[in-house]
Amino acid sequence: LQLLHLEQSAILASSGSAMRFDYSPPQEQDIVEASPSIWSHAWRRPAGILTLGLVAAAPAVLFFKGQSSRSTEPSLRHTVRRHVLEGAWAFSSSQVAQAKPSAPDQNGCFALTRQECCSYSDGRPDQFAGQTCVPSALARPFTSGNACEPACWTAGSCGGGDQGDRVGSCEESARIADLLVQLTREEKERFLRGTGGQEGEWERLPGYYIGDAGIDERLGVPPLNLADGGQGFRIEKKTKEALAEVTSWPTTLAVAATWNDELVERWAAAVAKEFSMKGANVLLGPGLNVHRIARGGRNAEYISGESPYLGQRLAPAFVRGVQSQNVLAVMKHFIGNSQETNRFDSNSIINRRTLWEVYYPPFVAAVDAGVAAAMCSYNFVNGKQACDNPDILLSDLKGRMGFEGWVMSDWWALRNFSAHAGCDQEMPGTANPGQEAQFSDKKLATLADSKVDNMVGRMLRMMMRNGLFDRPHCTPPHCDKQLYEVQASSPEHKALSRELATKSVVLLKNRGQILPLGPSIKRIALLGSACDAAHDLHHLFSSWDQGDYYVLGGSGRVVGVDAVSIRAGLHSHCSTRGCEVIVSVTDDVSLAMEAASGADVAILCSGATTTEGKDRDSLSVDQQSFMVLASRAISIPIVSLTIAPGSVLMPWANDVEVVLLIFLAGDYTGLAFADVLFGVTNPAAKLPVTIPKFESDTIAPCKESDCHYPEGLHAGFPAFEGKDVTFPFGHGLSYSSFDYKLLALTNRTSAGVTGTPSICDDAVMCITVRITNTGSFSGGEVPQLYMGFPRGIGEPPKVLRGLVATKPMEPSFSEDVTFPLRRQDLQIFSEASDQWIFTDGRFDLYIGSSSRDVRLNSAFAMCNGFASLDVGRDCISSSIQDFKQ
């Protein structure tokens, strides 16, 4: 265990003994040997003492007396999460005293008494004991190992302190405790399983949502009304009038292509507002899984794209936006849900380092943002079904990550009674034609009251924290009006949907600056069936998993009434610009050549669809042959437009002047393309995925029951390093050009560092770059920071570690952007010690416009957790003092 930047002293207490350890930064005592298995959460105490607890063979706790938790180990807040000790330690600024926990329960977990809770939670037992702390039913437990689920909570925030590090307020905890006392056992169990389904059938009863729980009129507790999904409110009623009540938004992957967390938050808030108006208070999203399988059927629903860091940046924005509207967000699908092929039976075999470095980060970020719930997935993880897996649900999610919300199952995902494994709620709670519900009356009756209180308390806490008790609500089955009559969409939301679609268009190639189309372009040949793709409502409603070029299929589908095709969007613009559109909307190359004769420019259209429940057959677009042959046969400048549900192959890219791509974007697809084609909007979107040259370079869906992840950390875009690709991850052009200039590379671990932006306050290194618009159009850029770890430790050559979406800049104007590198960004996960560790050596920095368009290079070195700008310095021969200087 490294003690870093502790300016005063530390007290080490272990196995009932205590000793004082005087820490002096330049001395040899920088390292204190311990044998921790997991970290606990770092709390800032009212008395100014930072505690870091360790669960070990010999229980130990460190009390660091310093300035604040933020100046000591800020990044520990999402890796050093709320684990607890086998022995409790109550303390104040002048004492360290051991509190004796109660005997372990039947699960081997300890629970505090009321007085122990008060003493432990605030460090001031005389003031708080027996007054504002919660009873033992809600007291945080002490576990005998990391297999125990926290069965209770502390009041946590009594007496003030750092809001970011609190479990919850005393008032909140007291209200929950009071409700749990008043609720009957039967009423509590209504929260633990869904209701509203027709027993033994797939259909829902009238007036119910896709999931409902906790329906109880007696105490004014609002029910949980759950609705799909991450792309918007899914309407079940199959009429145009009903569909028009909500907005058809772009898919999550389309919005992710903006690389703009502010835009994501605006979108999420608007989506959640429609949920609220429709009577739903739980939104089943965001989807956070990092793309491993390029053909993944649900990739369009996942905001992370091919990078855990991209998901880590965008997921909190989605959660904040949704929960700002008193609607609860549900992160999904936890975890290892990388494909739809055999999704109910596939066993994702993933080592812990890969889990923590690749697949967990977006979920950790959502937890840190306060996400209310998690949905466990259908698949197995390392031999255990995801909803019945204490390793991932108890040890990792509720333990190390410190997740305070509840875990719900995906619909009919449970194979066993999984309450003791960490699943708190079964959805939908009723049997389907081939599967029984697991949370039956008989099985729930076996749970101890304290266990039930913990499960329900997690839901009540998130409901209370996010204002659900303070908002009007409808109670199923009396929600017909909200479900089927309320107009939730608005002109403002439709305008935002168009804005999102337009800003998600990625300009991949613009040879000869063909775009934007100017007044000299009089005749445009529009070629290919995808240019006038149908949006057939009858076809879509023939099956729940039907999709088209505007919406995906499955539970995340939000069907719009009047999707605008590329043809309609182009005609709309040409009607006011005086250009003529010559149309051949078949995939006949001869007819396309005939239509293109005499035109100034040709536009070729292609697309692909996707759906939940199965992976795509290939990465080819539906018009692959037409696109290849037509692009070679037509002699005038060609613009290629592609509508995609994820990665696609573009073998025609070298034969055309312009390549534009949009991920499934809803009603305004055609207008979004037209806005970019004519320069109404200057594109700034970036690829959240790679456009590979060969499908053989991608990972295919696993057809075996055991799906090994042999690529390990080299999943997502790092899998393509060293391979020729058509367009790399992060790529996206503008009608402008941008110059990059390195302004500062600051070592924040050095003494006396001042003058850096506030965003760097808790950073190890801080990089500031000036972006200047050197083009003739106003436009924005998304500069990206990639980092290379020291060689020989198994990390990919480059990982994404920073991104900033600039504001639009006028020509010759600049914007300074800052990339903070925090401790977590520089650490790797050690399977040997089961914790995050630093590694010594040279760290390379690559700053540019994509993962391969690098404009600036720099480097620094790390030694024992300290940074140095002298990359030639040998960590072994240099002292820590040298690096600190």
DOKOLFI-623167 format. One line per 10 residues: for each residue z negated, y, x negated of C-alpha. Coordinates in steps of 0.2 Angstrom, whole numbers, plus 2048, in hexadecimal, padded with zeros to 3 digits. Layout:
<nodes>
Z Y X  ...
</nodes>
This chain:
<nodes>
800 800 800  805 811 7F9  7FA 820 7FB  806 82F 7FB  801 841 7FA  7EF 83F 7FF  7E7 84F 7F8  7D5 84B 7FB  7CD 839 7FC  7CE 829 805
7C2 81C 80B  7C7 80A 80A  7BD 7FF 816  7C1 7EC 815  7B8 7DD 81C  7A9 7E6 821  7A7 7EE 810  7AB 800 80B  7AF 809 7FB  7B4 81B 7F7
7C5 81D 7EF  7C8 82E 7E7  7DA 831 7E7  7E2 83D 7DA  7F5 83E 7DB  7F9 83D 7C9  7EE 82E 7C5  7F1 81C 7C4  7E9 819 7D5  7F9 81D 7DE
7FA 80A 7E3  7EC 802 7ED  7EE 7EF 7EE  7EC 7E8 800  7F4 7D9 809  7F9 7E0 819  804 7D6 825  807 7E5 831  804 7F7 832  7FA 800 840
7FE 810 848  7FA 820 83F  7EF 82C 849  7EA 83D 845  7D7 83F 849  7CF 84F 850  7C4 84F 840  7D4 850 835  7D3 83D 830  7E3 833 82F
7E0 820 832  7EC 812 82E  7E7 801 834  7EC 7F1 82D  7EB 7E0 835  7E9 7D4 826  7E0 7C4 822  7D1 7CE 81D  7D1 7DD 82A  7D3 7ED 821
7D4 7FF 826  7D8 80F 81C  7D1 820 821  7DB 82D 818  7D2 83E 818  7E1 84A 816  7E9 859 81E  7F2 851 82C  7FC 841 831  80C 84B 830
80A 850 81E  805 83E 818  810 831 81F  81A 838 82D  827 82B 82E  81A 81E 831  819 823 844  827 817 849  824 809 83C  811 80A 83B
80F 808 84D  800 804 858  7FA 7F4 851  7E7 7F1 852  7D9 7EA 847  7CF 7DA 849  7C0 7E6 845  7BF 7F7 84E  7BA 806 843  7B1 815 84B
7B0 824 841  7AE 837 840  7B1 843 832  7A1 83E 829  79F 82B 82E  7A7 81B 82D  79F 80E 839  7A5 7FD 83F  7A5 7FA 851  7A3 7E8 856
7B1 7E2 863  7AD 7D7 871  7B1 7C4 870  7C4 7BF 871  7CB 7BB 881  7D5 7AB 886  7E4 7B2 87C  7DA 7B5 86D  7DA 7C8 870  7CB 7D4 86F
7C8 7E2 87B  7BC 7F1 878  7AD 7F5 883  7AD 806 88B  7A2 80D 87D  7AC 805 870  7BC 80C 877  7B5 81E 877  7AE 81C 866  7BE 815 85F
7CB 820 868  7C4 831 863  7B8 830 855  7AB 839 85E  7A0 82D 867  792 839 86B  79D 844 875  7A9 838 87E  79F 828 880  79E 823 892
7A6 833 898  7B9 835 897  7BE 825 88F  7C5 817 899  7BD 807 89D  7C0 7F7 894  7CF 7F2 89F  7D9 800 897  7D1 800 886  7DC 7FC 878
7D9 7EA 872  7D5 7E3 861  7E0 7D4 85D  7DC 7C5 852  7EE 7C5 84C  7FF 7CD 850  803 7C0 85D  7F7 7C8 869  7FD 7D5 876  7F4 7E5 878
7EB 7E1 888  7E4 7F3 88A  7E5 805 884  7DA 812 87D  7D8 824 884  7E0 829 874  7E1 83C 876  7CF 841 87B  7CA 850 871  7DB 856 86C
7E6 852 85D  7F8 84F 85A  801 84C 86A  80F 842 862  802 835 85D  7F9 832 86D  7F8 823 878  7F5 82E 887  7EA 83B 88E  7D8 837 895
7DD 83E 8A6  7EC 832 8A6  7E2 823 8A1  7D4 827 8AD  7E1 828 8BC  7E8 818 8B7  7D7 810 8B5  7D3 816 8C6  7E3 810 8CE  7E0 7FF 8C6
7CF 7FE 8CD  7D6 802 8DF  7E5 7F7 8DF  7E3 7E6 8E5  7E9 7D7 8DB  7F7 7D4 8E8  7FC 7E7 8E6  7FD 7E6 8D3  807 7D6 8D4  814 7DF 8DE
818 7E9 8CE  81A 7D9 8C3  829 7D2 8CD  837 7DA 8D6  83A 7D9 8E8  849 7DD 8F5  854 7CF 8F1  859 7C2 8FD  850 7B2 8F7  85C 7A6 8EF
86B 7B2 8F1  873 7BF 8E5  873 7CD 8F2  866 7DA 8F5  85E 7DF 906  863 7EF 90E  85A 7FE 909  855 7F7 8F8  85B 7FB 8E6  862 7EF 8D9
84F 7ED 8D5  83F 7F2 8DD  82D 7EF 8D9  81C 7F6 8DD  81F 7FA 8EF  80E 800 8F6  80B 80E 903  7F8 80D 902  7F4 817 8F3  803 822 8F2
809 819 8E2  81C 81B 8E2  827 80B 8E1  832 807 8D2  844 809 8D9  84F 803 8CB  862 806 8CB  871 803 8BF  875 80A 8B3  878 813 8A3
889 81A 8A9  883 821 8B9  87C 81C 8CA  885 80D 8D0  88A 80D 8E2  88A 7FD 8EB  892 803 8FB  8A5 800 8FA  8AB 810 902  8B3 81F 8FB
8A7 82A 904  898 821 8FB  8A1 821 8EA  8A3 834 8EB  890 836 8ED  88E 834 8DA  897 839 8CA  8A3 82E 8C1  89D 831 8AF  8A5 82B 89E
89E 81B 897  88F 81C 88B  89B 818 87C  8A6 826 881  897 833 881  891 82B 870  8A2 830 869  89D 842 86A  88F 83E 85D  885 84C 866
873 849 86B  872 85A 875  881 854 87F  87A 843 882  86A 84B 888  873 856 894  87D 847 89B  86E 83C 89D  864 849 8A6  873 84C 8B2
874 839 8B5  862 837 8B8  862 846 8C4  86E 83C 8CF  863 82D 8CE  855 837 8D4  85F 83E 8E3  864 82C 8E7  851 827 8E8  851 81D 8D8
844 821 8CB  849 814 8BE  859 814 8B5  85F 804 8AD  865 80C 89C  868 810 88F  871 801 887  86C 802 874  873 7F3 86C  87C 7F5 85C
88E 7EF 85D  890 7DE 853  89E 7D6 85C  8AD 7E2 85D  8B3 7D9 86D  8A2 7DA 875  8A4 7DC 888  896 7E9 88A  89A 7F3 87A  89F 802 885
88D 802 88C  885 804 87B  881 815 874  87E 80F 862  890 80A 85E  891 802 84D  882 80B 846  870 809 849  86D 81B 843  87A 821 850
870 819 85D  860 81F 855  866 831 857  86D 830 868  861 824 871  852 831 871  85E 83E 879  862 832 887  850 82E 88A  84B 840 88A
858 845 896  855 837 8A2  842 839 8A2  843 84C 8A4  848 848 8B6  839 83E 8BA  844 82E 8B9  83F 820 8AD  84B 81A 8A0  84D 807 89B
853 803 88A  85D 7F3 88A  861 7E5 885  853 7E0 87A  859 7D8 86E  867 7CF 866  872 7D1 875  882 7D2 86A  88F 7C9 875  892 7C4 887
899 7B3 882  88C 7A6 887  880 7B5 88A  873 7AA 893  872 79D 886  877 7A4 875  869 7A4 868  86B 7B3 85C  864 7AE 84C  85F 7BE 843
853 7C0 834  846 7CD 835  84D 7D9 829  85D 7DA 833  854 7DC 843  84A 7EB 83C  858 7F3 833  867 7F1 83E  862 7EC 850  851 7F3 853
853 806 84D  85B 80C 85D  84D 804 867  840 80B 85C  847 81C 85E  846 81A 871  834 814 870  830 824 866  838 82E 873  82D 827 880
839 81B 889  830 814 898  836 802 898  840 7F5 88F  84B 7E7 896  84B 7D7 88D  85C 7CE 88C  863 7BD 891  866 7B6 880  85A 7AD 874
854 7B5 864  84F 7A9 856  84D 79A 862  843 7A3 870  84A 7AB 87F  849 7BE 87D  83E 7C0 88D  832 7B2 887  831 7B7 875  820 7BE 86F
827 7C1 85E  833 7CF 864  82A 7D4 873  817 7D4 86D  818 7D5 85B  827 7E0 858  829 7EA 868  818 7ED 86F  810 7EB 85E  818 7F2 84F
823 7FE 859  815 804 864  81E 802 874  813 809 883  81E 805 891  822 7F4 89A  82F 7E6 897  839 7E1 8A6  845 7D2 8A6  857 7D4 8A8
85D 7CD 8B9  858 7BB 8BA  856 7BA 8A7  845 7B1 8A8  845 79E 8A4  832 79D 8A4  822 7A6 8A9  823 7B3 89B  814 7BE 89E  80A 7B8 88F
81A 7BA 884  81B 7CD 888  826 7CE 898  81D 7D9 8A5  829 7D9 8B3  836 7CC 8BA  846 7D3 8C2  84C 7D2 8CF  83D 7C7 8D3  846 7BC 8DF
850 7AC 8DD  862 7AB 8DC  86D 79C 8E1  86A 793 8D1  859 799 8CA  848 79B 8D0  83D 7AA 8CD  830 7A8 8C0  822 7B5 8C4  81D 7AB 8D4
80C 7AD 8DD  806 79D 8D5  80A 7A2 8C3  804 7B4 8C5  7F4 7AE 8CB  7F0 7A6 8BA  7F0 7B7 8B2  7DF 7BF 8AE  7DC 7CF 8B6  7DC 7D8 8A5
7ED 7D2 8A2  7F4 7D7 8B3  7EC 7E8 8B0  7F4 7EA 8A0  805 7E5 8A7  804 7F1 8B6  7FB 7FE 8AC  80A 800 8A1  815 804 8B0  808 810 8B7
806 819 8A7  819 81C 8A5  81B 821 8B8  80C 82D 8B6  812 834 8A5  824 838 8AC  81F 840 8BC  823 832 8C9  813 834 8D2  817 847 8D4
828 845 8DC  82D 840 8EE  833 82E 8EF  83B 822 8FB  833 811 8FE  83F 802 901  845 7FC 90D  845 80E 913  851 815 906  862 814 910
864 827 911  862 829 8FE  86C 81A 8FA  87B 81D 906  87B 82F 90C  874 83B 8FF  881 845 8F5  87B 844 8E3  88A 84A 8DA  88E 85C 8D8
89C 868 8D2  891 86B 8C2  890 858 8BF  8A2 855 8C1  8A6 864 8B5  89A 85B 8A8  8A2 84B 8AB  8B3 853 8A6  8AB 85C 897  8A4 84B 891
8B4 842 893  8BE 850 88A  8B1 851 87C  8B2 83E 87A  8C5 83E 876  8C7 839 863  8D5 840 85A  8D9 832 84D  8EA 838 846  8F4 849 847
902 847 83A  90C 857 839  900 860 844  909 85B 854  8FA 85F 85E  8F5 869 867  905 86A 871  90C 87C 871  918 886 87C  927 87F 872
924 86E 87A  92E 86E 88A  932 85C 88D  925 84E 88C  929 83C 88E  91A 832 895  91D 820 891  913 810 896  90A 808 8A5  8F9 80E 89E
8FF 820 8A1  8FE 81E 8B4  8F0 810 8B5  8EA 80C 8C6  8D9 80F 8CC  8D9 802 8DA  8C9 802 8E4  8CD 7F3 8EE  8D0 7E9 8DD  8C0 7F0 8D5
8B5 7EB 8E4  8BD 7D9 8E5  8B0 7D4 8D7  8A1 7DD 8CF  8A8 7DA 8BE  8B9 7E2 8C0  8BD 7F1 8B5  8CC 7FC 8B2  8D2 809 8A6  8C5 815 8AD
8B5 80B 8B0  8AE 7FB 8A8  8AA 7EC 8B2  898 7E5 8B6  887 7ED 8BA  88B 7FD 8B1  89B 801 8BB  89B 812 8C4  8AB 812 8CE  8B2 824 8D1
8BD 828 8E0  8CC 831 8D8  8CE 82C 8C6  8DB 838 8BE  8E8 82E 8B4  8F0 835 8A4  900 838 8AE  8F6 843 8BB  8ED 84C 8AD  8FD 850 8A4
906 856 8B4  8F7 861 8B8  8F9 86A 8A8  90C 86B 8A7  90C 872 8B9  905 882 8B2  90C 882 8A0  91E 87F 8A5  921 86E 89C  92B 860 8A4
924 84E 8A4  931 840 8A4  928 830 8A9  92B 81E 8A5  91B 815 8AB  921 803 8A7  91F 7FA 896  931 7F8 894  937 7FE 883  949 801 888
943 80C 897  937 815 88C  945 819 87F  950 81F 88D  942 82B 894  93E 831 882  950 837 87F  951 84A 87F  93E 84C 880  934 856 873
926 84A 872  922 838 878  911 833 87E  90D 820 87E  8FF 819 888  8F4 80A 886  8E4 803 88B  8D7 7F5 88D  8C9 7F0 899  8B8 7E8 897
8AB 7E0 8A2  899 7D9 8A1  898 7C7 8A1  8A6 7C3 894  8AD 7CA 884  8BE 7D0 882  8CB 7C3 87E  8D2 7CE 86F  8D2 7DF 868  8E4 7E2 86D
8E8 7EF 87B  8F1 7E8 88A  901 7F1 885  901 7EB 873  912 7E5 871  919 7F4 87B  910 800 86F  916 7F8 85F  928 7F7 864  929 808 86D
921 811 85F  92E 80A 853  93D 80D 85E  93A 81F 864  940 82C 857  937 83C 85E  925 840 85A  919 834 862  908 837 869  8FE 827 86C
8F0 827 87A  8E4 818 87B  8D6 815 888  8CA 808 880  8BA 800 884  8B5 7FE 871  8BE 7FA 861  8D1 7F6 864  8DF 7F2 858  8ED 7FF 856
8FB 7F7 84C  906 806 851  8FC 813 849  907 815 83A  916 817 844  910 826 84F  90C 838 84B  8FC 83A 856  8EF 82D 85B  8E2 832 868
8D5 826 86F  8C8 827 87D  8BB 81B 882  8BA 816 895  8B7 828 89C  8B7 827 8AF  8BF 833 8BB  8C5 840 8AF  8CE 835 8A2  8DF 83D 8A5
8D9 84F 8A5  8CF 84C 895  8DE 846 88C  8E8 855 892  8DB 861 88D  8DC 85B 87B  8EF 859 87B  8F2 86B 880  8E3 872 875  8D8 877 884
8CB 86E 87A  8CB 86C 867  8C5 85A 864  8B5 857 85A  8B1 845 85F  8AE 837 852  8B0 824 853  8A0 81B 857  8A9 80B 852  8B6 806 845
8C9 803 84A  8CD 7F4 83F  8DD 7EF 838  8DB 7DD 83B  8D1 7D4 849  8CD 7C7 83B  8C2 7D4 833  8B6 7D5 842  8A9 7C9 847  8AE 7BE 856
8A3 7B9 864  899 7AA 860  89D 79A 86A  88F 78F 864  87E 78F 86B  876 795 85A  87E 7A6 855  87A 7A9 843  87B 7BB 83D  881 7B7 82B
887 7C9 828  875 7CF 829  874 7E2 825  887 7E3 824  88A 7E4 837  892 7F2 840  89D 7FD 835  896 7F7 825  89F 7E7 828  8AF 7F0 824
8AA 7F7 813  8B7 7F2 807  8C4 7ED 814  8D3 7F7 81A  8D1 7FE 82B  8DC 808 837  8CF 816 83A  8BD 815 833  8AC 817 83B  8A8 82A 83D
8BA 82F 83D  8C1 83D 848  8CC 84C 845  8CD 85D 84B  8DA 86A 84D  8D0 874 841  8CC 86F 82F  8BB 871 827  8B4 874 815  8A4 86C 80F
898 874 802  888 86D 7FC  87B 87B 7FD  86B 872 7F8  864 861 7F4  851 863 7F5  844 856 7EF  836 859 7FC  82A 84E 7F3  829 85B 7E5
81B 866 7E4  81D 878 7EA  82D 876 7F4  830 884 800  83F 88C 809  846 87D 811  84A 87C 824  83C 876 82F  845 866 833  842 861 821
82F 863 823  82C 850 823  83B 84B 818  83B 844 807  84C 84B 803  855 859 80C  868 85C 80B  870 86D 811  883 86E 813  88E 87D 818
89C 878 824  8AA 885 824  8B8 886 831  8C7 888 826  8D4 885 834  8DC 891 840  8D3 88A 850  8C1 88B 856  8B9 87B 854  8AA 870 850
8A7 862 843  89B 854 842  896 853 82F  88E 842 82B  882 83C 81E  884 82A 817  878 823 80A  87A 815 7FE  86A 80C 7F9  867 806 7E7
872 7F7 7E3  86C 7E5 7E3  860 7E6 7F2  86D 7E0 7FF  870 7F0 808  882 7F5 80E  88B 801 802  889 80F 80F  87E 812 81E  87E 821 82A
86F 82C 827  873 83C 82E  87F 845 83B  880 857 842  88C 85C 850  88F 86E 84B  892 87C 858  8A5 881 85A  8A9 88D 84C  8B6 89B 84C
8C2 89A 83D  8BA 89F 82C  8A9 89D 834  89B 892 82D  88C 888 832  87F 881 827  879 86F 82C  86A 866 825  867 854 822  855 84F 820
852 83E 818  841 837 81D  837 829 816  83D 81D 823  84F 821 81F  84C 81B 80D  842 80B 810  848 7F9 812  83F 7EC 81C  837 7DF 811
836 7CD 819  82A 7C8 80C  81D 7D5 811  823 7D8 822  823 7EA 820  82D 7F9 81B  82E 7FC 808  836 808 7FC  842 803 7EF  844 80B 7DE
854 811 7D7  863 81C 7DB  868 821 7EC  87A 828 7EE  87E 835 7FC  88F 836 804  892 845 80F  8A2 847 819  8AC 846 829  8AC 833 82B
8A5 824 822  8B4 824 816  8B9 837 816  8AC 83C 80A  8AC 84E 805  89C 850 7FA  892 844 7EF  881 845 7E9  872 839 7E4  860 838 7E1
853 82B 7DA  844 824 7E2  835 81D 7D8  825 816 7E1  829 821 7F1  82C 831 7E7  83D 839 7E5  846 841 7D7  856 84A 7D5  858 843 7C3
861 833 7C7  861 82E 7B5  84F 82C 7B4  848 81B 7B2  83B 817 7BF  832 80A 7B4  830 816 7A5  82D 826 7AF  81C 829 7B6  819 82D 7C8
814 83E 7C3  825 841 7BB  82D 83D 7CC  821 848 7D6  826 857 7CB
</nodes>
